[in-house]
Amino acid sequence: MLAGAVFTFLGIIVSRSERSDPILTSGLETIPPNRVWDALVVGAGPGGAMIAYELSRMGKRVLLLERSRFPRWKVCGGTLSPGAGDLLSEAGLGGLLERSGADRLETLRLGGWGLRVDLPLNGSIALSRSSLDSSLVEAAVAKGAHFC
């Protein structure tokens, strides 16, 4: 539980004491005191960042909280399915992956014991988790979400 934090349901009010509390910061900003929020999103991974983006795009006042400083390293295979780009485009984020440095993967080559096989990846996308998370959070902030 966040020390000194007060939350109300529907029209969330977040307040905190004046003392510095490191759990209330993510490296960008601290929580603005006594502000009313339509939504509080906890966790700025792909799911949380997309929720914050969509709600902000609808004009909601969104507070996106993350306990770690960004960009952060995260264990991840670093590969998105071919449909991920389509979903981002449908959400108004077409080109986000390319601007983030993503590479299209066409083939996976496996080999050993004198054998080799090429497996089609059908346009899977390689992108580090930290780049994906940061890009999605930046998109949410650009739409009006407050990130801390």
N, C-alpha and C positions, 0 to 999 in steps of 0.2 A: 504494500500500500504506500502511496506517496505521502510522506509526512507533510502536513499543512495543506493538503489538496482537498478541495470540496467539489463534488460533482453533483449535478442535479439531472434528472431524466428529462429528455426532450428540451431543448434550449439549455445546453450544458453550460454551467458556470464553472470555470476553473479558477481557483485562487490559490495563493501560496504565501507562506511567511516571507519576510524580507531576507532571511538568512540564505546563504548560498547552499543549494542542495544539488550535488552532481547528478542525481538521478533525473533531475528535471531538465537537463540539457543534452543535446545530441551533437554539439559542436557548431551548430548554426546560430541558434537563438535560445533564449529562455522563454518560458510560458508567459505571455502577457497577463498581468494580474486583472482580475475582475472583468473578464471579457465573456460574452455569451456566445456559445458555439451551437450550431445545429447538429454537429457530429464530432465525436471523438474517435479517432482511428488509432489503435494501438498496434504498432509494428509497421515498419516502412519497407518490408520486403515487397515482392511483386504484387501480392494480393492486397496488402494494405495501401501501397502507393496507388494502385489502380482504383481502389474504392475511393480514396481521397481525391484522385483526379476526376472520377465520374461525378462525385457529389459536388465538387467545386465547379465543374463544368455546368452543373444544374443550378448554380448560384447559391449553394449552401455554404455556410461558414464552417470550415473544417479545420480541426486541430489534429495533425498527424504527429504522433509521438513515437520516438525510437530511443531505445536505451543505449545504443552504441553510437559512437562518432562515425560520421560518413566522410568519405567512402570507407566501407568496412569490408574486410575479407570474409568470405563465407564459403564453407565446403559446398561444392556444387560441380556437376559435370560440365557446366559451361556450354550446354547445347540446348537449343530450343527446337521444338518440332516445326515442320514446315508451316503448319497452321498458325503459329504464334504471330507471324508477321501480318497475316490476314486479320486476326483478332485485334491487333494494335491499330491497323488501318481502319477497321470498323469503329474503333473508339476515337478516331480523329488523330491518331498518332502515327500515321503512315510516314515512313522514313526515319523513325526514331532509332531503329536498329542499325541502319546504315550510318547515321550520324554518330552513333555510339561506337563505331568501329567493328561492327559484326561482319563476319565472313560467312558466305554460303558454302555449305559442305555438299559435295556431290557423291563422293565415294569413300568408303572405309575399306582399307586394304588390311587383311589379316594374313599372317604368314607364320610358318614354323614347320620344322621337320621336313624341309624341302617342298612344302606345299604353300600355295598362295591362293587367296580368293578375294575378289573385289565385291563388296556389297553396296548397292545403291542406297544413298541417304535421301534422295528425292528432295533436295533443297533444305535440309536441316540447317540451322543457323548456329554458329559458334560465337559466343560472347561471354565475357567473364561476368560472374554474378554481381561483382561490385559495380561494373559499368552499367549493367541492366538496372540494378536497384537505384543507382544515382540518377540515371536518365529518367526513370519513372517518377522519382521524387521531384526532380526538377520540373517535369511536366505538370505535376500536381500543384507545385508552388506557382508556376506560371499561370495557372488557372485560378489562383487565389487561396490555396490551402496554406496554412501556417505550419511549418515544420520545425519541431524541436525535440 
